[in-house]
Amino acid sequence: MTNVQRDRRTTDRQSRSVMMMKSMWSPAQVIAVAGGLFLIVTGGIALARSGMDFSNIPLTHVSVAGLPYTCLSALVQLVVGVIITGGGLFPEAARGTLAVFGVILFAFGLVVAIEPTPFANMWGYNSSSGVMMAVIGAVFLVTSAVSPIFSSQRRVVRQSQDVSAADPATERWPSQ
């Protein structure tokens, strides 16, 4: 009996198929996508209203949902929203994305809320803009800290009996 025949016979007798499917999700994904979409929509509307004139940014002040923007702040908010939404698509990345941007938004929001004057001209921010950023950052931080990752597994096992039995007296395949 050759090695090929032995391997084939062993494989035929012990044919087994195992398929595992693992699906994961996290509540952090919902918060990341919702927060990212909020930033995308408000940043997009502000950018549409202010235009793309970056040659004179202080003249591009607009208001969206009661918050002031310039074309620069709208563009930055739009890009940050896209990154957060992209990170929210994967359960493993959602918590990390929320933690990083939560710290950045919370800290920058506090600075702008406490001292908005330096950010008024180029960025168009006032204290309400800072409060909004700090609140979004705080929600992101809390969510990243307490949000678990849920996992469900599905396992399918198929076993086959002897597909082509060997002759036990000669240990040869029936076709030989």
N, C-alpha and C positions, 0 to 999 in steps of 0.2 A: 504494500500500500504506500503510495507516495504521500508527501506532505500536503500536496494540494487536495488529495482525496480525504485525508484525515481532517484537514481544516474544514472542508466542505461538509463532511458528515457531522462533525461537532457543531458546526453552525446550523445545519439543518435540524439537528435534534434539540438544540437549545436556542432556538430563534426567540428573541425577546426584543421588544420595542418599548422604550421609555421616553415619554415626552413630558417635560415640565414647563408649565407656563406660570410666570410670576408677574402679577400686576401690582404696581405700587402707586400710592397717591398720598398727598399730604394736604391738610387744611391750609398750610402755608402757600400752596399753589394758588388757591382761590384768592387769598389776600394779595399775593404778588400780581396776579393777572388783573384783579380789580383795581389795585392801586396804580399799576402800570398803565392801564387803559385810561384812568382818570388823568394821569399826567400827559398821556399822548393826546387825548381829546382837548384838554384845556390848552396845552402847548401848541397844538395844531391850529386851534381857533385863533389863539393870540398871534401866531405867525402869519396866518392868513389875513388877519386884520392889520397887522403892522407892516407887512411886506418884507421883502428880503433886502432892503437897503441898509447894508452894513457900513456905508461910507459916513453916515451921520446917525449913529445909534440913539443919541439922546432925543432926537426928533421923532422916534418911532413909538412913543408911549401909547398903549391901548389898555383897555380894561376887559377882563373876561371873568364872569362869575364874581364880580366885585373885587377882583384881585388885579393889581397893575402889572403890566409886562412891557418889555421892549422886545425888539426882534431877537436880540441876543439871549435874553432870559427865556423867551419862548422856544428858541432852537435848542438850548441846553435842556430844558424841561422835556421837550419832545424826545431827544436822544436818550435821556435817562429813563423815560417811560418805556421806550423800546427795549432797552437793556433789561429793565426789571421784568417786563412781560416775557421776554425771552428766557430769563432765568426761572420764571415761574412755570414754564412748560414742563420742567423735569422735577420730580419730587426731591431728588438728592440735591439739586442746585437751588431750589426755592428758598430753603432756610438760609443758606449761605448768602444768597443774593439779598434777601431781606435784612440779614444782619449787617452786611457791609453798607448798603444804602440807607438802612435805618440809622446807623451811627452818623453817617455823613449828613443826611437830611435833618436829624435831630440837632446836631451840633451847629450846623450852618443856620438852621431855623432859629435857634436861640440867639445866635450872634445878630442876625438880621432883626429879630423882634426886639432885642435890647437896644441896638444902635443901628437904626435903618438909614440914617443920613448918608453914609458912604456908598450905599448900594442904590440910592434913589436915582441918580443920573444915568449911569450906564446900564444898570440891571432893571430899573423901574420898580424896585421892591420898596415896600413900606412895612410897618410892624405887623399888619395883618398877613402879609406874605410870609413873614418869618414864623408867625404862629401856625399858619397852615403847614409849612414845611416841618416844623417841630412836632405837630400832631401826627402827620403822616409818618415821620421818622419813629416816633414813639410806638405807633401801632405796628410798624414793621419790626421793631426790636422785640416787643412783647410776643408777637406772633412767631418770630424765629426762635425765641427762647422756649416757648411752651408747645409748639406744634410738633406732634409725632409724625412718623412716616408709617402708614399702614400698608401691609403687604398681604396678599392672598395668593396661595399657590394651588395649582391644579396639576395633578399627576395622573397620567394615563399609562398603564402598564399592560402590554399584550404579550402573552406567551403562546407558543405553538408547541404542539406535540410532535412526534416523529413525522417528518414530512416524507422522507424516503428512508425506510429502515434497511439496515445492512443485514446480510445473512449471518447469523451468529456463529454458525459452524465454520465458515471460511473467513469471516471478517472481510468479506468482499462486497462490493456494491452489486445489486441484482443485475445491472447491465453488463457486468464483466464476465 
